[in-house]
Amino acid sequence: MNELLEFLLYLLPGVLVALGALYVMKQQANQEQKRRHFELRRLQAKESLSVRLQAYERLTLFLTRNTLSKLVLRTPAGNHEPEGYGQLLIKILEQEFDHNVSQQIYLSPECWDLIVLAKNKNILKIRAAGQNDWPEVSALRTALVAQSENEVDEMTTALDYLKAEVAQMW
């Protein structure tokens, strides 16, 4: 019996040291796993920020280019009749919007809703102006530019909201 007790007394410190070493190694492995997870999330956030900023840039360009006055000024009248010119403006606006529609996943729903509202308001303004009997396209163009200067531009409102949303990121 004494021999068994003596053997256990020799074995006990070794077992305790082994258990302590195992505990320390497990803690280090957990810390390393947490560090790697944190580093991965940091890299993903960095990449995500870059993509989000590109989306904000693209939509800023869309909103800036498609204020009613800028849309009219950059779209030549060509040989269009007033009705055809209004349809051309709407087509250009819709195409640019469709080109940027995927960017909505990087914006808040409120911001995206304002952008959609601004686009739709511009289309309504173009259609309303196209209802008049314009003798030529230049009269329609002048009326649209004058209307955009006299009214609150929804594109500018959406752009201001977009800028405020970007500012909140910093």
N, CA, C and O of each residue as an XYZ file, in Angstrom:
680
protein
N       0.818     -1.181      0.000
C       0.000      0.000      0.000
C       0.866      1.250      0.000
O       0.580      2.220     -0.703
N       1.939      1.216      0.805
C       2.847      2.355      0.843
C       3.477      2.616     -0.520
O       3.689      3.761     -0.919
N       3.767      1.538     -1.214
C       4.382      1.703     -2.529
C       3.410      2.379     -3.500
O       3.827      3.211     -4.307
N       2.149      2.041     -3.434
C       1.141      2.661     -4.292
C       0.983      4.134     -3.956
O       0.883      4.973     -4.851
N       0.959      4.446     -2.683
C       0.833      5.833     -2.252
C       2.063      6.639     -2.672
O       1.948      7.782     -3.113
N       3.214      6.040     -2.532
C       4.454      6.710     -2.934
C       4.457      6.949     -4.451
O       4.874      8.012     -4.912
N       3.996      5.967     -5.217
C       3.924      6.114     -6.671
C       2.967      7.249     -7.058
O       3.266      8.042     -7.951
N       1.828      7.320     -6.387
C       0.854      8.385     -6.664
C       1.413      9.754     -6.292
O       1.133     10.738     -6.976
N       2.191      9.831     -5.229
C       2.802     11.104     -4.838
C       3.814     11.573     -5.883
O       3.943     12.773     -6.124
N       4.525     10.647     -6.498
C       5.453     11.012     -7.567
C       4.692     11.394     -8.846
O       5.112     12.281     -9.588
N       3.609     10.735     -9.079
C       2.817     10.959    -10.295
C       1.996     12.249    -10.227
O       1.808     12.901    -11.254
N       1.515     12.628     -9.070
C       0.636     13.788     -8.904
C       1.260     15.092     -9.416
O       0.578     15.802    -10.156
N       2.489     15.457     -9.084
C       3.049     16.704     -9.613
C       3.147     16.694    -11.139
O       2.903     17.718    -11.778
N       3.491     15.584    -11.713
C       3.576     15.496    -13.174
C       2.226     15.699    -13.833
O       2.115     16.384    -14.850
N       1.196     15.098    -13.245
C      -0.164     15.248    -13.778
C      -0.621     16.696    -13.647
O      -1.230     17.247    -14.564
N      -0.324     17.313    -12.494
C      -0.713     18.715    -12.298
C       0.004     19.635    -13.283
O      -0.609     20.552    -13.832
N       1.284     19.401    -13.510
C       2.040     20.208    -14.482
C       1.475     20.003    -15.884
O       1.328     20.964    -16.639
N       1.160     18.768    -16.233
C       0.596     18.487    -17.556
C      -0.762     19.166    -17.728
O      -1.039     19.741    -18.781
N      -1.601     19.101    -16.708
C      -2.908     19.764    -16.790
C      -2.754     21.280    -16.896
O      -3.469     21.926    -17.662
N      -1.822     21.845    -16.130
C      -1.567     23.286    -16.207
C      -1.071     23.689    -17.587
O      -1.508     24.698    -18.141
N      -0.156     22.898    -18.141
C       0.361     23.186    -19.484
C      -0.751     23.083    -20.520
O      -0.830     23.907    -21.430
N      -1.603     22.084    -20.388
C      -2.727     21.917    -21.307
C      -3.674     23.113    -21.236
O      -4.149     23.593    -22.265
N      -3.946     23.592    -20.030
C      -4.820     24.752    -19.848
C      -4.210     25.996    -20.499
O      -4.906     26.734    -21.196
N      -2.913     26.231    -20.276
C      -2.239     27.397    -20.862
C      -2.248     27.304    -22.386
O      -2.491     28.304    -23.061
N      -1.989     26.128    -22.929
C      -1.992     25.965    -24.388
C      -3.387     26.211    -24.963
O      -3.520     26.813    -26.028
N      -4.413     25.755    -24.275
C      -5.782     25.978    -24.748
C      -6.116     27.474    -24.735
O      -6.745     27.973    -25.668
N      -5.701     28.184    -23.695
C      -5.944     29.626    -23.613
C      -5.227     30.352    -24.754
O      -5.792     31.257    -25.368
N      -3.985     29.954    -25.034
C      -3.240     30.583    -26.123
C      -3.905     30.313    -27.467
O      -3.972     31.203    -28.314
N      -4.393     29.103    -27.669
C      -5.076     28.767    -28.919
C      -6.351     29.604    -29.072
O      -6.647     30.083    -30.166
N      -7.096     29.779    -27.994
C      -8.303     30.614    -28.044
C      -7.958     32.061    -28.360
O      -8.638     32.700    -29.164
N      -6.914     32.578    -27.739
C      -6.492     33.963    -27.992
C      -6.063     34.131    -29.449
O      -6.389     35.136    -30.080
N      -5.344     33.165    -29.976
C      -4.898     33.228    -31.371
C      -6.094     33.182    -32.318
O      -6.125     33.895    -33.321
N      -7.068     32.350    -31.999
C      -8.268     32.276    -32.829
C      -9.024     33.604    -32.800
O      -9.499     34.062    -33.839
N      -9.141     34.222    -31.638
C      -9.802     35.524    -31.528
C      -9.040     36.589    -32.308
O      -9.647     37.435    -32.965
N      -7.708     36.547    -32.236
C      -6.894     37.525    -32.956
C      -7.090     37.378    -34.465
O      -7.238     38.372    -35.175
N      -7.089     36.141    -34.949
C      -7.289     35.904    -36.385
C      -8.680     36.356    -36.824
O      -8.830     36.967    -37.883
N      -9.682     36.061    -36.025
C     -11.055     36.479    -36.335
C     -11.146     38.009    -36.392
O     -11.768     38.566    -37.297
N     -10.526     38.674    -35.428
C     -10.529     40.136    -35.414
C      -9.817     40.689    -36.648
O     -10.296     41.639    -37.267
N      -8.689     40.107    -37.000
C      -7.931     40.568    -38.168
C      -8.737     40.371    -39.453
O      -8.737     41.238    -40.328
N      -9.415     39.248    -39.564
C     -10.253     38.984    -40.732
C     -11.384     40.001    -40.829
O     -11.656     40.524    -41.910
N     -12.038     40.283    -39.718
C     -13.125     41.276    -39.717
C     -12.601     42.668    -40.048
O     -13.279     43.446    -40.718
N     -11.400     42.983    -39.581
C     -10.804     44.285    -39.875
C     -10.537     44.416    -41.375
O     -10.824     45.457    -41.965
N      -9.996     43.377    -41.987
C      -9.736     43.405    -43.424
C     -11.034     43.487    -44.223
O     -11.110     44.209    -45.216
N     -12.054     42.747    -43.789
C     -13.344     42.799    -44.473
C     -13.964     44.186    -44.362
O     -14.545     44.688    -45.324
N     -13.844     44.796    -43.206
C     -14.392     46.144    -43.017
C     -13.661     47.142    -43.900
O     -14.278     48.052    -44.454
N     -12.362     46.978    -44.033
C     -11.574     47.882    -44.876
C     -12.003     47.755    -46.335
O     -12.194     48.761    -47.019
N     -12.155     46.518    -46.812
C     -12.604     46.290    -48.183
C     -14.032     46.779    -48.374
O     -14.352     47.379    -49.400
N     -14.877     46.531    -47.406
C     -16.267     46.958    -47.482
C     -16.373     48.480    -47.537
O     -17.189     49.022    -48.283
N     -15.564     49.154    -46.765
C     -15.583     50.616    -46.764
C     -15.225     51.153    -48.137
O     -15.846     52.101    -48.619
N     -14.230     50.556    -48.767
C     -13.826     50.994    -50.098
C     -14.965     50.823    -51.104
O     -15.225     51.716    -51.911
N     -15.630     49.691    -51.054
C     -16.741     49.426    -51.975
C     -17.912     50.359    -51.678
O     -18.549     50.870    -52.600
N     -18.195     50.578    -50.407
C     -19.292     51.488    -50.036
C     -19.010     52.901    -50.528
O     -19.901     53.569    -51.054
N     -17.776     53.353    -50.359
C     -17.435     54.700    -50.813
C     -17.558     54.813    -52.328
O     -17.974     55.853    -52.837
N     -17.202     53.757    -53.051
C     -17.379     53.772    -54.504
C     -18.858     53.880    -54.863
O     -19.219     54.575    -55.813
N     -19.703     53.203    -54.116
C     -21.146     53.291    -54.366
C     -21.641     54.712    -54.122
O     -22.419     55.246    -54.912
N     -21.195     55.319    -53.038
C     -21.585     56.704    -52.753
C     -21.083     57.640    -53.851
O     -21.786     58.571    -54.243
N     -19.877     57.398    -54.345
C     -19.338     58.233    -55.428
C     -20.187     58.099    -56.688
O     -20.521     59.097    -57.328
N     -20.531     56.870    -57.039
C     -21.331     56.660    -58.248
C     -22.696     57.317    -58.139
O     -23.179     57.915    -59.100
N     -23.315     57.211    -56.984
C     -24.636     57.814    -56.821
C     -24.554     59.327    -56.703
O     -25.490     60.028    -57.087
N     -23.452     59.838    -56.181
C     -23.241     61.288    -56.181
C     -23.155     61.784    -57.618
O     -23.744     62.807    -57.967
N     -22.426     61.060    -58.437
C     -22.319     61.421    -59.850
C     -23.686     61.349    -60.529
O     -24.043     62.237    -61.304
N     -24.446     60.300    -60.243
C     -25.786     60.169    -60.823
C     -26.667     61.354    -60.445
O     -27.314     61.951    -61.305
N     -26.689     61.691    -59.162
C     -27.548     62.786    -58.699
C     -27.097     64.129    -59.256
O     -27.925     64.980    -59.581
N     -25.802     64.316    -59.365
C     -25.275     65.583    -59.878
C     -25.555     65.728    -61.368
O     -25.958     66.796    -61.830
N     -25.344     64.663    -62.110
C     -25.530     64.718    -63.568
C     -26.996     64.815    -63.974
O     -27.307     65.287    -65.068
N     -27.884     64.379    -63.114
C     -29.279     64.273    -63.520
C     -30.209     65.275    -62.866
O     -31.419     65.058    -62.803
N     -29.645     66.380    -62.376
C     -30.546     67.477    -62.037
C     -31.185     67.878    -63.360
O     -30.576     67.720    -64.418
N     -32.371     68.381    -63.309
C     -33.115     68.656    -64.539
C     -32.342     69.582    -65.475
O     -32.290     69.346    -66.682
N     -31.744     70.629    -64.924
C     -31.024     71.572    -65.783
C     -29.798     70.927    -66.420
O     -29.539     71.139    -67.604
N     -29.042     70.145    -65.657
C     -27.844     69.508    -66.225
C     -28.208     68.429    -67.233
O     -27.517     68.257    -68.237
N     -29.276     67.711    -66.975
C     -29.733     66.693    -67.916
C     -30.107     67.333    -69.248
O     -29.748     66.824    -70.311
N     -30.824     68.440    -69.188
C     -31.234     69.141    -70.413
C     -30.019     69.728    -71.124
O     -29.904     69.623    -72.345
N     -29.120     70.339    -70.371
C     -27.972     70.997    -70.994
C     -26.993     70.014    -71.627
O     -26.327     70.362    -72.602
N     -26.891     68.822    -71.109
C     -25.945     67.869    -71.701
C     -26.574     66.992    -72.787
O     -25.874     66.228    -73.452
N     -27.899     67.103    -72.967
C     -28.583     66.305    -73.986
C     -28.950     67.205    -75.155
O     -29.856     68.031    -75.042
N     -28.260     67.052    -76.269
C     -28.565     67.913    -77.420
C     -29.955     67.610    -77.986
O     -30.448     66.485    -77.915
N     -30.562     68.645    -78.546
C     -31.917     68.505    -79.086
C     -31.932     67.646    -80.340
O     -32.876     66.889    -80.566
N     -30.912     67.755    -81.141
C     -30.867     66.974    -82.377
C     -32.047     67.312    -83.267
O     -32.453     68.471    -83.355
N     -32.592     66.317    -83.921
C     -33.735     66.497    -84.824
C     -35.047     66.093    -84.168
O     -36.021     65.804    -84.864
N     -35.086     66.070    -82.858
C     -36.272     65.603    -82.147
C     -37.376     66.653    -82.125
O     -37.129     67.859    -82.119
N     -38.588     66.147    -82.113
C     -39.753     66.974    -81.827
C     -39.805     67.131    -80.308
O     -39.153     66.362    -79.601
N     -40.556     68.100    -79.782
C     -40.624     68.268    -78.327
C     -41.035     66.996    -77.577
O     -40.469     66.699    -76.525
N     -42.009     66.239    -78.098
C     -42.433     65.015    -77.416
C     -41.311     63.981    -77.402
O     -41.063     63.326    -76.390
N     -40.650     63.851    -78.528
C     -39.552     62.891    -78.637
C     -38.373     63.271    -77.759
O     -37.681     62.407    -77.220
N     -38.152     64.568    -77.619
C     -37.050     65.028    -76.772
C     -37.327     64.705    -75.304
O     -36.427     64.288    -74.576
N     -38.553     64.897    -74.881
C     -38.923     64.539    -73.510
C     -38.725     63.052    -73.258
O     -38.224     62.659    -72.204
N     -39.117     62.223    -74.225
C     -38.915     60.776    -74.092
C     -37.427     60.425    -74.059
O     -37.015     59.510    -73.346
N     -36.625     61.157    -74.833
C     -35.175     60.938    -74.828
C     -34.586     61.253    -73.450
O     -33.754     60.501    -72.943
N     -35.015     62.354    -72.851
C     -34.527     62.711    -71.515
C     -34.886     61.630    -70.492
O     -34.063     61.253    -69.658
N     -36.116     61.145    -70.568
C     -36.557     60.097    -69.640
C     -35.749     58.819    -69.860
O     -35.358     58.150    -68.904
N     -35.507     58.491    -71.117
C     -34.731     57.285    -71.432
C     -33.315     57.393    -70.872
O     -32.806     56.435    -70.289
N     -32.682     58.537    -71.042
C     -31.323     58.737    -70.524
C     -31.315     58.625    -69.004
O     -30.444     57.975    -68.425
N     -32.281     59.256    -68.373
C     -32.379     59.217    -66.911
C     -32.589     57.786    -66.411
O     -31.941     57.359    -65.456
N     -33.482     57.058    -67.047
C     -33.754     55.669    -66.651
C     -32.531     54.776    -66.872
O     -32.230     53.919    -66.042
N     -31.826     54.976    -67.992
C     -30.643     54.156    -68.265
C     -29.557     54.390    -67.220
O     -28.945     53.442    -66.730
N     -29.324     55.639    -66.888
C     -28.308     55.922    -65.870
C     -28.721     55.363    -64.519
O     -27.889     54.849    -63.772
N     -29.990     55.464    -64.213
C     -30.477     54.911    -62.946
C     -30.298     53.390    -62.927
O     -29.814     52.828    -61.945
N     -30.694     52.734    -64.019
C     -30.564     51.277    -64.094
C     -29.106     50.840    -63.961
O     -28.815     49.785    -63.397
N     -28.205     51.652    -64.478
C     -26.773     51.346    -64.391
C     -26.284     51.387    -62.941
O     -25.308     50.719    -62.599
N     -26.950     52.157    -62.098
C     -26.515     52.332    -60.710
C     -27.411     51.640    -59.688
O     -27.192     51.784    -58.485
N     -28.401     50.905    -60.135
C     -29.384     50.335    -59.210
C     -28.753     49.347    -58.222
O     -29.246     49.202    -57.104
N     -27.698     48.682    -58.607
C     -27.075     47.703    -57.702
C     -26.393     48.364    -56.510
O     -26.074     47.688    -55.532
N     -26.168     49.651    -56.575
C     -25.488     50.351    -55.481
C     -26.372     50.505    -54.249
O     -25.890     50.885    -53.182
N     -27.650     50.214    -54.390
C     -28.574     50.393    -53.265
C     -28.229     49.517    -52.075
O     -28.605     49.843    -50.949
N     -27.525     48.419    -52.291
C     -27.199     47.534    -51.166
C     -26.202     48.167    -50.206
O     -26.044     47.691    -49.082
N     -25.529     49.230    -50.628
C     -24.540     49.889    -49.775
C     -25.103     51.116    -49.065
O     -24.396     51.753    -48.284
N     -26.363     51.457    -49.325
C     -26.972     52.656    -48.750
C     -28.040     52.282    -47.732
O     -28.520     51.149    -47.685
N     -28.392     53.261    -46.931
C     -29.530     53.047    -46.037
C     -30.801     53.053    -46.894
O     -30.827     53.686    -47.949
N     -31.838     52.367    -46.457
C     -33.092     52.371    -47.224
C     -33.663     53.778    -47.407
O     -34.246     54.079    -48.448
N     -33.498     54.634    -46.405
C     -34.016     56.005    -46.509
C     -33.306     56.767    -47.626
O     -33.941     57.482    -48.401
N     -32.003     56.609    -47.701
C     -31.228     57.302    -48.730
C     -31.620     56.799    -50.118
O     -31.810     57.593    -51.040
N     -31.738     55.490    -50.262
C     -32.120     54.932    -51.553
C     -33.517     55.404    -51.952
O     -33.752     55.727    -53.116
N     -34.433     55.445    -51.008
C     -35.789     55.912    -51.303
C     -35.780     57.356    -51.794
O     -36.539     57.709    -52.697
N     -34.929     58.190    -51.206
C     -34.826     59.584    -51.660
C     -34.294     59.666    -53.086
O     -34.745     60.502    -53.869
N     -33.346     58.812    -53.425
C     -32.791     58.810    -54.781
C     -33.855     58.378    -55.787
O     -33.996     58.989    -56.846
N     -34.598     57.335    -55.459
C     -35.672     56.868    -56.345
C     -36.736     57.953    -56.486
O     -37.221     58.205    -57.589
N     -37.096     58.588    -55.390
C     -38.083     59.666    -55.422
C     -37.606     60.815    -56.307
O     -38.382     61.360    -57.092
N     -36.339     61.180    -56.182
C     -35.786     62.276    -56.984
C     -35.845     61.941    -58.473
O     -36.219     62.782    -59.291
N     -35.478     60.719    -58.818
C     -35.536     60.300    -60.222
C     -36.974     60.354    -60.731
O     -37.237     60.875    -61.815
N     -37.894     59.817    -59.947
C     -39.297     59.795    -60.370
C     -39.880     61.201    -60.488
O     -40.677     61.465    -61.389
N     -39.495     62.098    -59.595
C     -39.980     63.489    -59.679
C     -39.471     64.150    -60.959
O     -40.211     64.884    -61.614
N     -38.215     63.895    -61.316
C     -37.697     64.471    -62.556
C     -38.452     63.929    -63.764
O     -38.737     64.672    -64.703
N     -38.770     62.656    -63.744
C     -39.539     62.078    -64.851
C     -40.918     62.725    -64.924
O     -41.399     63.044    -66.011
N     -41.553     62.918    -63.773
C     -42.868     63.579    -63.761
C     -42.777     65.010    -64.287
O     -43.657     65.460    -65.021
N     -41.720     65.721    -63.918
C     -41.550     67.100    -64.405
C     -41.362     67.120    -65.919
O     -41.914     67.979    -66.607
N     -40.588     66.181    -66.429
C     -40.367     66.120    -67.883
C     -41.675     65.798    -68.592
O     -42.001     66.413    -69.607
N     -42.421     64.841    -68.063
C     -43.705     64.477    -68.686
C     -44.701     65.634    -68.621
O     -45.422     65.892    -69.585
N     -44.738     66.327    -67.484
C     -45.662     67.459    -67.342
C     -45.309     68.567    -68.327
O     -46.191     69.154    -68.954
N     -44.026     68.846    -68.459
C     -43.612     69.888    -69.407
C     -43.889     69.450    -70.836
O     -44.202     70.281    -71.688
N     -43.780     68.158    -71.108
C     -44.037     67.646    -72.452
C     -45.501     67.693    -72.850
O     -45.819     67.549    -74.030
N     -46.402     67.893    -71.893
C     -47.832     67.961    -72.188
C     -48.205     69.254    -72.915
O     -49.219     69.313    -73.610
N     -47.380     70.282    -72.751
C     -47.666     71.564    -73.413
C     -47.375     71.456    -74.903
O     -46.616     70.592    -75.343
N     -47.984     72.339    -75.662
C     -47.738     72.387    -77.107
C     -46.565     73.312    -77.381
O     -46.747     74.514    -77.574
N     -45.376     72.759    -77.397
C     -44.189     73.569    -77.641
C     -43.962     73.647    -79.145
O     -44.049     72.634    -79.838
N     -43.672     74.844    -79.655
C     -43.450     74.973    -81.089
C     -42.159     74.271    -81.525
O     -42.067     73.758    -82.640
N     -41.174     74.256    -80.636
C     -39.909     73.592    -80.975
C     -39.224     73.111    -79.695
O     -39.613     73.474    -78.584
N     -38.219     72.305    -79.879
C     -37.523     71.692    -78.749
C     -36.851     72.740    -77.872
O     -36.814     72.589    -76.651
N     -36.329     73.785    -78.468
C     -35.617     74.797    -77.675
C     -36.538     75.435    -76.636
O     -36.087     75.789    -75.547
N     -37.817     75.585    -76.961
C     -38.768     76.147    -75.997
C     -38.972     75.181    -74.828
O     -39.053     75.607    -73.676
N     -39.053     73.899    -75.121
C     -39.183     72.891    -74.064
C     -37.934     72.882    -73.186
O     -38.028     72.829    -71.960
N     -36.777     72.936    -73.819
C     -35.514     72.948    -73.059
C     -35.453     74.161    -72.137
O     -35.086     74.043    -70.968
N     -35.810     75.309    -72.659
C     -35.795     76.534    -71.858
C     -36.764     76.421    -70.686
O     -36.442     76.819    -69.566
N     -37.944     75.883    -70.945
C     -38.945     75.734    -69.878
C     -38.454     74.777    -68.793
O     -38.650     75.037    -67.605
N     -37.824     73.684    -69.186
C     -37.319     72.720    -68.202
C     -36.199     73.316    -67.350
O     -36.160     73.112    -66.137
N     -35.292     74.052    -67.989
C     -34.197     74.685    -67.237
C     -34.760     75.734    -66.284
O     -34.344     75.815    -65.128
N     -35.709     76.538    -66.769
C     -36.314     77.566    -65.913
C     -37.058     76.924    -64.746
O     -36.999     77.418    -63.620
N     -37.748     75.836    -65.012
C     -38.478     75.139    -63.950
C     -37.507     74.615    -62.894
O     -37.787     74.688    -61.698
N     -36.387     74.095    -63.331
C     -35.423     73.544    -62.366
C     -34.789     74.640    -61.515
O     -34.386     74.386    -60.379
N     -34.698     75.839    -62.047
C     -34.119     76.946    -61.285
C     -35.118     77.539    -60.297
O     -34.720     78.131    -59.294
N     -36.404     77.385    -60.570
C     -37.429     77.986    -59.724
C     -37.956     77.061    -58.635
O     -38.639     77.519    -57.720
N     -37.654     75.780    -58.714
C     -38.206     74.825    -57.761
C     -37.093     74.156    -56.963
O     -35.926     74.173    -57.352
N     -37.481     73.575    -55.850
C     -36.539     72.773    -55.070
C     -36.246     71.507    -55.867
O     -37.157     70.792    -56.286
N     -34.977     71.251    -56.062
C     -34.580     70.095    -56.856
C     -34.416     68.878    -55.948
O     -33.593     68.879    -55.033
N     -35.203     67.851    -56.211
C     -35.150     66.640    -55.390
C     -33.801     65.948    -55.494
O     -33.358     65.296    -54.549
N     -33.139     66.089    -56.652
C     -31.805     65.494    -56.810
C     -30.832     66.121    -55.808
O     -30.010     65.421    -55.217
N     -30.926     67.426    -55.622
C     -30.050     68.108    -54.672
C     -30.382     67.689    -53.244
O     -29.481     67.502    -52.425
N     -31.655     67.541    -52.947
C     -32.064     67.079    -51.616
C     -31.512     65.682    -51.343
O     -30.989     65.420    -50.259
N     -31.627     64.789    -52.318
C     -31.100     63.432    -52.162
C     -29.580     63.457    -52.032
O     -29.008     62.684    -51.264
N     -28.928     64.340    -52.779
C     -27.469     64.465    -52.700
C     -27.040     64.949    -51.321
O     -26.055     64.457    -50.770
N     -27.762     65.895    -50.765
C     -27.447     66.375    -49.411
C     -27.593     65.247    -48.389
O     -26.772     65.119    -47.480
N     -28.626     64.441    -48.539
C     -28.827     63.308    -47.628
C     -27.694     62.289    -47.788
O     -27.197     61.738    -46.805
N     -27.299     62.051    -49.028
C     -26.205     61.121    -49.314
C     -24.907     61.597    -48.667
O     -24.177     60.806    -48.070
N     -24.628     62.881    -48.788
C     -23.417     63.447    -48.173
C     -23.463     63.316    -46.651
O     -22.453     63.009    -46.019
N     -24.624     63.547    -46.075
C     -24.760     63.421    -44.620
C     -24.542     61.972    -44.182
O     -23.957     61.717    -43.129
N     -25.011     61.038    -44.986
C     -24.822     59.626    -44.646
C     -23.344     59.244    -44.702
O     -22.864     58.486    -43.858
N     -22.632     59.762    -45.681
C     -21.189     59.496    -45.769
C     -20.469     60.141    -44.588
O     -19.545     59.553    -44.027
N     -20.884     61.331    -44.215
C     -20.242     62.023    -43.089
C     -20.411     61.239    -41.787
O     -19.549     61.308    -40.911
N     -21.494     60.508    -41.652
C     -21.723     59.708    -40.445
C     -20.754     58.530    -40.351
O     -20.555     57.977    -39.270
N     -20.157     58.147    -41.466
C     -19.209     57.035    -41.461
C     -17.898     57.415    -40.782
O     -17.143     56.537    -40.366
N     -17.627     58.679    -40.668
C     -16.359     59.128    -40.070
C     -16.621     59.521    -38.670
O     -15.701     59.934    -37.963
